[in-house]
């Protein structure tokens, strides 16, 4: 079964539910307020969004229409849970990879292995690549590919992967996004200067400690 491309807000809401189901199961299913808070996190999100209650509710309603989200009964506050794996017919590992790509944008297989640790522990990078390739080679009968391998960016050692849940990827935009995340010459110079300064401070502290130890007749371990 083919699912229409999701909007960026719908994808963020869905991926947030997928994340919280695995990382904070005691708080799951989520209330509307929890969904909004999760969507607008400043960490582990790319791009960072500012979604309000109305936008989140509209997205949840649209996802319910696609059977990707369900409301749970009971309690005084309505809660929501995702139904991603059943609708897209993918195993847990594939759902984890897709959820991270939806939350954090294009990533290499190595980055995905590190970033998915709280969701699922992959044995190695090869296993991550295996599931990515399965998602890329997904037949049209099953709905078509769900990820794409991006062209190698200038200066990059590995190729990144992007999800197709929101439709085809703008390759030019993806390349621009990668370059925007790379530190510029000025930033690199600043970081190098900061590193040199810290190394100098550490050297001075080491000299001070050695001098104090000598004066007090102590060894480096603090023993006489």
C-alpha positions in Angstrom: 0.0 0.0 0.0 1.3 3.4 -1.0 1.1 6.3 1.5 1.0 9.9 0.3 4.0 12.0 1.1 3.8 13.5 4.6 4.3 17.2 5.3 7.4 18.2 7.3 5.1 18.9 10.4 3.4 15.5 10.0 6.7 13.7 9.7 8.0 15.5 12.8 4.9 14.6 14.8 5.0 11.0 13.7 8.8 10.6 14.4 8.4 12.2 17.8 5.8 9.6 18.7 8.2 6.9 17.4 11.0 8.3 19.5 9.2 8.7 22.8 7.6 5.2 22.5 11.2 3.8 22.7 13.0 6.3 24.9 10.4 7.3 27.5 7.9 4.3 27.5 6.5 5.3 30.9 5.2 8.6 29.5 3.8 7.0 26.3 1.3 7.4 24.7 1.7 11.2 24.5 -0.6 14.0 25.2 -0.9 16.9 22.7 1.3 19.0 24.9 4.0 16.3 25.1 3.9 15.9 21.3 4.4 19.7 20.9 7.3 19.7 23.4 8.9 16.8 21.7 8.6 18.3 18.2 10.2 21.6 19.4 13.2 20.1 21.1 16.4 22.1 20.5 18.5 18.9 20.6 18.5 15.8 18.4 16.3 17.7 15.8 17.2 18.9 12.3 15.8 21.3 11.4 14.7 22.8 14.7 10.9 23.6 14.5 8.4 25.8 16.4 5.1 23.9 16.1 2.1 25.2 18.0 -0.8 23.2 19.4 -3.0 23.8 16.4 -0.4 22.7 13.9 0.3 19.6 15.9 -3.4 18.8 16.3 -3.9 19.2 12.5 -1.0 16.9 11.9 -2.3 14.3 14.3 -5.7 14.4 12.7 -4.2 13.9 9.2 -2.0 11.0 10.5 -5.1 9.4 12.1 -6.7 9.6 8.6 -3.8 7.6 7.3 -4.0 5.1 10.2 -0.5 6.2 11.2 -1.7 7.5 14.6 -4.4 6.4 17.0 -6.0 8.0 19.9 -6.0 6.0 23.2 -9.1 5.9 25.4 -9.1 6.2 29.1 -8.0 9.0 31.4 -9.0 12.7 31.3 -6.5 13.7 28.6 -6.4 12.4 25.1 -3.2 10.6 24.2 -1.7 9.5 20.9 0.4 6.6 19.7 1.9 5.8 16.4 1.2 2.8 14.1 4.2 3.3 11.8 5.4 -0.3 11.4 2.0 -1.8 10.6 1.2 0.8 8.0 4.6 0.8 6.3 5.1 -2.9 6.8 8.7 -2.6 8.0 10.6 -4.3 10.8 11.6 -2.6 14.0 15.2 -1.9 12.8 13.9 -0.2 9.6 11.4 1.9 11.6 14.2 3.0 13.9 16.4 4.1 11.0 13.5 6.0 9.4 12.5 7.6 12.6 16.0 9.0 13.2 16.2 10.2 9.6 12.9 12.0 10.0 14.0 13.7 13.2 17.6 14.5 12.5 17.8 14.8 8.7 20.3 13.1 6.4 23.0 11.0 8.2 25.7 8.5 7.4 25.3 4.8 8.4 27.9 5.5 11.1 26.0 8.4 12.5 22.8 6.5 12.5 24.3 3.6 14.4 25.4 6.1 17.2 22.2 8.1 17.2 19.9 5.0 17.4 21.5 3.6 20.5 18.7 4.7 22.8 16.2 3.3 20.3 17.8 0.0 19.2 21.4 -1.3 19.5 22.7 -2.3 16.1 25.6 -4.8 16.1 27.7 -2.8 13.7 27.6 -0.3 10.9 27.1 -3.1 8.3 23.8 -4.1 9.8 22.6 -0.5 9.6 23.7 -0.4 6.0 21.9 -3.6 5.3 18.5 -2.2 6.5 19.1 1.0 4.6 19.7 -0.9 1.4 16.6 -2.9 2.0 14.6 0.3 2.4 16.2 1.7 -0.8 15.5 -1.4 -2.8 11.9 -1.7 -1.6 9.6 -2.8 -4.4 6.8 -0.7 -5.9 4.4 -3.3 -4.8 5.3 -2.6 -1.2 5.1 1.2 -1.7 8.5 1.9 -3.3 11.8 3.1 -1.7 11.7 4.8 1.7 15.3 6.1 1.7 17.8 7.3 -0.8 21.6 7.5 -0.7 22.8 11.0 -1.4 25.7 11.9 -3.6 29.0 12.2 -1.7 29.4 15.8 -0.6 32.7 17.7 -1.2 35.0 16.9 1.7 32.9 14.1 3.1 34.3 10.6 3.6 30.9 8.8 3.7 27.7 9.3 1.8 24.6 10.3 3.8 21.1 8.7 3.6 17.8 10.6 3.6 14.2 9.4 4.0 11.6 9.6 1.4 8.6 9.7 3.7 8.0 13.4 2.7 8.6 12.6 -1.0 11.6 13.0 -3.3 14.7 14.7 -1.9 16.0 18.0 -3.3 19.6 16.9 -3.9 20.8 20.5 -4.3 19.1 21.5 -1.1 20.6 18.5 0.7 24.1 19.4 -0.5 23.6 23.0 0.7 22.4 21.8 4.1 25.5 19.7 4.4 27.8 22.6 3.6 25.9 24.8 6.0 26.7 22.4 8.8 30.4 22.3 8.0 32.5 24.7 10.0 33.9 27.6 8.0 37.5 28.7 7.8 36.9 31.3 10.4 35.3 28.9 12.8 38.0 26.3 12.3 40.6 29.0 13.1 38.8 30.0 16.2 38.5 26.3 17.3 42.2 25.8 16.7 43.1 28.9 18.7 40.9 27.7 21.5 42.5 24.3 21.5 46.0 25.8 21.6 44.9 28.0 24.5 43.5 25.0 26.4 46.7 23.0 25.8 48.8 25.8 27.1 46.6 26.1 30.3 46.9 22.3 30.8 50.7 22.5 30.5 50.8 25.3 33.0 48.6 23.4 35.5 50.8 20.3 35.1 53.9 22.4 35.9 52.2 23.9 38.9 51.2 20.4 40.2 54.7 19.0 39.7 56.2 22.0 41.5 53.8 21.6 44.5 54.5 17.9 44.7 58.2 18.5 44.7 57.9 21.1 47.5 55.7 18.9 49.6 57.7 15.8 49.0 54.8 14.0 47.3 54.7 11.8 44.3 52.3 12.6 41.3 49.8 10.1 42.8 49.6 12.1 46.1 51.6 9.6 48.1 54.7 10.6 50.2 
